[in-house]
Amino acid sequence: MILNGAARKNGNTAKLIKAFTEGAISAGNEVKEFYLQEMNINGCLGCEHCSAAKNLKVACIQKDDMAQINEDFGSADVVVFASPVYFWTISGTLKTVTDRLYAQLRSLGYSGFQRKSVLLMTAGGSDYSQAVRWYETFERNLHWNNLGEVLGAGRTEDAFRIGNAIK
Ligand SMILES: Cc1cc2nc3c(=O)[nH]c(=O)nc-3n(C[C@H](O)[C@H](O)[C@H](O)COP(=O)(O)O)c2cc1C
């Protein structure tokens, strides 16, 4: 699954997503992209209702498009975080969705959600450091497996290669 946090549908980040997707599909994988900009997903309320729930269907009290993402997150082998650099970090839309994954992780347990993941990012400049640190901290603490980081719209071959290596 690809969480596309870019605001522009056909911008620079989309080029990396396209290359990754082509690589993954040609290796026989199924890819589903969520274009977050067009989804109705509210920020986490921090109410901790999910912490007491053991059933995902009732874990989050908010009823919005996050339900679509939760369904795929439950079975996805690989989660791709794709985003432009916005003020030296990931976009707000991608961060909002990541926060909302909390409900699933809290209600069903972190140990059942050890995913492989990929970071795809583009920027006007060259400072990705804060975004990469966010991603690697997330990975490390959740014991996820980092398949690779592609930083820069010109690096489509790397995006293809990482997608194509997923079997
Ligand atoms: C709100 C906003 C904030 C941005 N902040 C940064 C930044 O901090 N550093 C940077 O290098 N580029 C920054 N940029 C430029 C984008 O990261 C860059 O143009 C990116 O490739 C856009 O991706 P897209 O074409 O997929 O929309 C910013 C752009 C916007 C719209």
The ligand as a MOL file (V3000), in Angstrom:
LIG
                    3D

  0  0  0     0  0            999 V3000
M  V30 BEGIN CTAB
M  V30 COUNTS 31 33 0 0 0
M  V30 BEGIN ATOM
M  V30 1 C 4.0520 24.1160 1.7540 0
M  V30 2 C 5.3690 23.7950 1.1010 0
M  V30 3 C 6.4950 23.6810 1.8710 0
M  V30 4 C 7.7190 23.3340 1.3090 0
M  V30 5 N 8.8100 23.2030 2.1150 0
M  V30 6 C 9.9820 22.8020 1.5790 0
M  V30 7 C 11.1220 22.6320 2.4140 0
M  V30 8 O 11.0980 22.8370 3.6220 0
M  V30 9 N 12.2810 22.2250 1.8330 0
M  V30 10 C 12.3660 21.9630 0.4890 0
M  V30 11 O 13.4400 21.5720 0.0170 0
M  V30 12 N 11.2930 22.1140 -0.3270 0
M  V30 13 C 10.1010 22.5200 0.1870 0
M  V30 14 N 9.0020 22.6490 -0.6220 0
M  V30 15 C 9.1080 22.2740 -2.0470 0
M  V30 16 C 8.5590 20.8530 -2.3040 0
M  V30 17 O 9.0470 19.9220 -1.3640 0
M  V30 18 C 8.9420 20.3420 -3.6920 0
M  V30 19 O 8.5690 21.2390 -4.7030 0
M  V30 20 C 8.3290 18.9910 -3.9410 0
M  V30 21 O 9.0020 18.3040 -4.9750 0
M  V30 22 C 6.8370 19.0890 -4.2800 0
M  V30 23 O 6.3150 17.8060 -4.4760 0
M  V30 24 P 5.0940 17.5570 -5.4700 0
M  V30 25 O 5.5500 17.9870 -6.8430 0
M  V30 26 O 4.8480 16.0860 -5.3890 0
M  V30 27 O 3.9510 18.3630 -4.9800 0
M  V30 28 C 7.7890 23.0660 -0.0820 0
M  V30 29 C 6.6470 23.2080 -0.8710 0
M  V30 30 C 5.4480 23.5630 -0.2870 0
M  V30 31 C 4.2200 23.6900 -1.1560 0
M  V30 END ATOM
M  V30 BEGIN BOND
M  V30 1 1 1 2
M  V30 2 1 2 3
M  V30 3 2 2 30
M  V30 4 2 3 4
M  V30 5 1 4 5
M  V30 6 1 4 28
M  V30 7 2 5 6
M  V30 8 1 6 7
M  V30 9 1 6 13
M  V30 10 2 7 8
M  V30 11 1 7 9
M  V30 12 1 9 10
M  V30 13 2 10 11
M  V30 14 1 10 12
M  V30 15 2 12 13
M  V30 16 1 13 14
M  V30 17 1 14 15
M  V30 18 1 14 28
M  V30 19 1 15 16
M  V30 20 1 16 17
M  V30 21 1 16 18
M  V30 22 1 18 19
M  V30 23 1 18 20
M  V30 24 1 20 21
M  V30 25 1 20 22
M  V30 26 1 22 23
M  V30 27 1 23 24
M  V30 28 2 24 25
M  V30 29 1 24 26
M  V30 30 1 24 27
M  V30 31 2 28 29
M  V30 32 1 29 30
M  V30 33 1 30 31
M  V30 END BOND
M  V30 END CTAB
M  END
